[in-house]
Amino acid sequence: MEPLNDPRLYTNRYQVTHLIARGGMAIVYRAEDTLLNRAVALKILYPELSADPLFVERFRREAQAAANLSHPNIVPVFDWGEDSGTYFIVMELVDGTSLAEMLRESKTLSGARSAQIAAQVAAALGYAHRNGVVHRDVKPGNILMTKEGQVKVTDFGIAQAVSSEDHLAEEGSVMGTATYFSPEQAEGAPVDGRSDVYSLGVVLYEMLVGRPPFIGDSPVAVSSQHVHGTVPPLSQFSDSVPHDLEAIVMEALSKSPGQRYQSADELRADLIRFSEGQPVQAAQRNLAFFGADATRAVATVSPGERTMAVPIMSGPRTNFRRRRRNYAGPIGIVVLVLVLIAGGAYALVQSNKSTTTNVPDVIGQTLTSASKQLKNDGLTVNTTGQHSKLAKNTVISSSPKAGKSIAKGGLVTLTVSIGVTVVPVTIRNYVGMSLSNAESELTSQKLLYHLSYIPTASPGQIPGIVLNQTPALGTKTHTGVEVLLYVLASNATYPLTSVNGLTQVAAGASLNKQGLSPSPNVGHTCSNTITSGLVVSTVPPAGSLVSANSVVRLIVSSGPCNVYVANVVGDTESAATSALSGQGLQANYTADPTAVCLPGSPQTVVTQSPPPGSPTPYGSMVSMTVCQVTTPQA
């Protein structure tokens, strides 16, 4: 981060201190929230864009889209506003680094680490998709890693609700980052969560081999390759990528959305299977396509890494008419040439028929049966073991894959199940933990988890916290078992816990823990029971039903309220004390030697200070004099 020489204070609350990064639409600063005394990230729209209502609307929509998402793998938005024509968003300041910076330093990551990061990104995207939001700009720069290893997705800069219409990009262009476009996004076609799955596949590809599948001289060139190009197999750039992980990447990068993972949750499940050493569905479905005419690397360009408007590509689904011309003569020649080529090819195939064969499909067979079939086809068999839920000695996959041409006598390697290796586990107590901590605990125990969302909550139950679990604490089980965690749904309502009697800072921290945001507009009122400077009440009041990211206004005590002193002149001491005590005032009596009580009458109040009807702070002392009782002469 770069320190600032002339830090600015926004809305008399956010003091910028350091420059973090510059993006396609905004600058991100580190700032201090002077009201809540905490560090935040302040994303500020470029001044030249603030005058454009369309850009301002897109910026506002980013805040709303992200503010409605509460998930441990999504950077939360605390606030947004405007100061002298400058628009900004206030977000959590993530103490860590971006995946882009990590890749610049190390170029590639291991298969296990890449799968772990991608699984957490998929968890965030799956949650967003279930809430009607497509990110549309998934890339390494928008994936942050905390020092504890937690992944957080940020910058819903061009995200939109799936049901809404987007008129913000210029006609004939599409917003996003060309390097990570899905084919349908590059074509300007409607997108859904499967577009984010494709983009995450590009990111995973880059983590594994140190470069994205498509690079070119311009964003337009890269976009065109996403639509028309063939994804190069990862083995073209690295021979260390595990086969199952390559199958996952290639399925995520299928051109047709219908052939990809149908949800980010489905992708995440396969990544977890890979991490657990279990067979992945992508390898079993055998949908990955490895093109023979792989795209070659050319010099990469930085514009392809930045969010921007890119002209819409014309995809293979576009129909168009060609002018009719008389091709009778040339067509006859072409047909003759094709016939000759076909004849030659047929003869060649017949001559090679005895020297090659196709790998048979033996997946799911026993090792004995598969080996026999392969040997009968004249192939040599090699085996390798892998932990799997399938029965022992069941074939999981083959290399080369079924249907591939191979020379007679060629080697086929079969991956064979060696069964499930399980370790006894005692279920811990995850109730009361944050989702991120619960996920870390479950991962360390090699357990899976599934979330169940509760629509309403009881007092004390807040978003992002595990409310219940199945199996219960102390249950004896084994690794690989799925634990059901109950949490509040994103749109759930829950009672606001009281923050009365706390300082503003403590009350703000309490509201944040409840998934709420304190309003910068603080109210003040007098209070006879709460010390000056402490919270008296909130708007809405404690106990009211709120939802995640609701704004709560704090009402702070300005000190005791004034009361108007009652008239107690002529009252007895007991009557005067009772009247003043009822007003929250204290009584003090002294004798007036010059005032004599009427014969046979008790002592009564002669004077009082402050005088009757005067305003005085609650709890103040009222000083009074009383008459003297005379003793009758004998």
C-alpha positions, 0 to 999 in steps of 0.5 A: 500500500502507498501512503497518501500525502494529502489524505481526505476525509469523506462525509466527516467520517472516512479518513483515507490513509493509503492507496491500495489499487486502481481498477477499471471504474474506481480507486481503492483506498485504505481508510479509517472509520472515525465513528467506529474506530476501525480500518476499512476499504474505501472504493471511490468512483473516478471523478470523470465517471461521477458525472455520468449517471450511468456509471453512478447507477452501476456503482450504486448497484454494486453496493446494493448487490454486495450489501445483500450478500452475507457469506464468509467468502464474500467481502461485505459492504458496510456503507455507501455514499456521496461527498461533494460529487464523489461516490464511494463504497465502504467495504471490509478491509481484508488483511492479506493479498489478492490471487493476482498478486500471488500468481505474479509471485509464484506463477503457479500453485499446486493442484491441492492448493488451487482446488482449495481456493477454487472451492471457496470461490465456488462456495461464494458464487453458489451463495450469490447465485442462489440469491439471484446475483451473477458476478460477471467479473470473476478473475484473480484480482477479485479473489482475496486471501486473508493471512489465515488462508480464507478466500473472499470474493470482492467487486460485484462491479458489474453484477446484476440480479438475474431477473433485472435488465442491464442497460448500462453497457453501451449498445454493441458492447459488454462489460467485464474482463476479456481474459475471463469472459465466458463465450456467451458473455463475449457474444452479449447473450444472456448469462447465468451462474454457469457463466461464472463457472466458466470464468472460475474455470479460467482462473483455475486453469491459470493457477495450475499452468501459470497462464489463462487458456486464451491470450492475444494482442487485444481484448477483442482477440481474446474474446473471439478465442473464447467464442471460436477457439479450442481450449488447449489441454493443460498438459500442453503447458504442464505435466504435473496437473492431476488428471482428475483436476484437469477433467474438472477444469475442462468441464468448467470450460465447456463452450456450451453452458449445458455441458458445464457444471450446472451450478457453482455448488456442483463444481465445488462438490467435485473440487472437494471430491478431488481434495478428498481423493475421491473420484470426480464426476467430470472424469466419470462423465468424460465430457472434457474435450482436448483439442488437437489444434491447440492455441499457441501462446502469444504476448499477453496484454494488460488491457485483457486483465481489466474490467472494461467494455468489449465489443460483442463477438459473433458466435458460432450460433449466429445465422447469416445468409450468403449471396448466391453465385454460380459455383457449378464449375468450381464445385464439380472440381472440388467434388472430384478432389474430395472423392479422390481424397476420401478414397485415399483416406479409406485405403490408408485406414484399411492399411492401418486397421490391423495396427491400431485399435480404439481403447474400449470403455472399461470404467466400472468393470472389475480389474480382472474383467477390464484387463482381459478385455484390453489384452484381447484387443492386443493392448498392454495393461498398467494399473494405479490405485486411488481411494474411492467409494467404489468397490475395491478393484473397480476401474475408475478411469483409463488413460488414454480414455475410451474411444481414443485410437491407440497402436496395437500393443500400446499401454493403457493405464487403469486407475483402480479403486483401493476402497475408502480410507476412513479415520474415526472422528468425533463430531465437535460443537460448531454451534456459535461458530462463524461459518468460516471457522466452522468450515476450517474445523470441518476441513481439519477433521476431513468432514464435508458440510451442507448448509440448511437455511432458517427463514426466521430466528430467535433472540440472539441468533444472527447471520453468519453463525452456526445455529444448530448442527447434525450430527450432534456434539460427541457423535462417533463417525468417520472422515468423509461424513457430511455435517448439516449446519443450520444458518440464517438465510440471507433474507431472514429476519431476527430480533435486534439485540439491545445495545443500550448503555454501551459506548458508540464504538462498542454499540457499533461493534455489537451491531456489526457482529449482528450483521447490521450497520450503524447509521452515521446519523447519530441522534441525541436525547436526555436520559435520567438513567443513562450516563451522558455519551452512552446509547439510550435507544436505537431506531428501530428499537431493541427486539424489532425484527431486522435483516442482514445489513439493515442500518440501525440508528443510535440514540445517545444520551446527552445527560439528565433531563430537566424537571420543573421543581414542584411548589412545596412551600407550606408542606411538611417535611415528609410531604415535601420530600415525597413530592420532590422524590417523585420528580427525581430530586433530592431534599435538603432542610435547614431551620429558619430561626426567624420563622416561627411555626403556628402554635400547635402546627408541625414544621413546614417549608418556608422557602425553597431553592430553586424556586417553584417552576424552575427547570433543574437537572434530574437528580439535583438537590432542592434546598429548603428552610422550615419554621421553628416550633415554639414551646408553650410558656408554663 
